Amino acid sequence: MAKTITVNVEEEIESKFRNEVSRRYGKKKGCLGRALTEAMEEWTKKRDADLENEVRKLLKEGIKGRKWRFNREELYDR
């Protein structure tokens, strides 16, 4: 299901993006939406990968120097 999004974009970026879309996909109906969808997918994939890398780093290095090691007493307040 497609959604409509209304956004404001800097003129220079919009012009460059439209030119690249035209060069790559042509000027047919739907090409701009296709390119925006592709760009949004790539952006979210990159953000997910960045978050995953940050979590791995925290698990490896610990928070404030502490490793993620717990014993049963700490987990259950015993």
N, C-alpha and C positions, 0 to 999 in steps of 0.2 A: 504494500500500500504506500503510495507516494504522499508526501506532506509538502505543504507550501511554507517557506520561511522567507520573511522579509528582513533584510539586513542592510546596514549602511557600511560601505567599504570605501576606502580611500580611492580617489579617482585614478591615480597612477597604477595601483595594484589591480583595480578592476579592468583597466585598459590592457595591461599586460596579460592578465588571465584570459580575457576574451580573445585576444590575438593568438595566444597559445592554443586555446580550445579550437579556434577556427583552423589553425594550421594543422593540428593533430586530428580533429574529428570532422572538420567541415563546418558549414553553417546551417545544417539541418535542424529541424525542430527537435528539442530534447538533448542536444549536444552539451549545452551549458549545464543542464541538470546532471547529466551523466558525469561530466568532469568534476562538478562540485561534490557529487556523491563519492567519486573516487578519491578526491582530495580529503574529504572528511573521514573516509575509511582509513586512509594512510595516516592521518593525524592521530586518530584514536588508537591505531595499532602502535604507533610510536610512543604515545603516552602510556599505554598498557605495558610496553616493554620497559620504558623508563621506570615505572612504578615497580615492576617485577625486579629489576636490577637493584633498586633502592632497598626493597625488602630483603633480597639476598644479602646485600651488603650489611644491613642491620643485623641479620641473623648471624652472619659470619663474625662481624666485629663487636657486636653487642651494643647496647645503649650505654653511653657514658662509661665505656670500658668494661661493662659487665656482660658476660656471656649469657645466653639464654639457657641456663641450667637451673633446674628446679628439683628439689627433692619432694617426696610425698608430703612431708610435714608442711612445707611452704605452700603447696597447692591446696591443702585441706585445713590450713590454720591449726595444726596439731602441735 
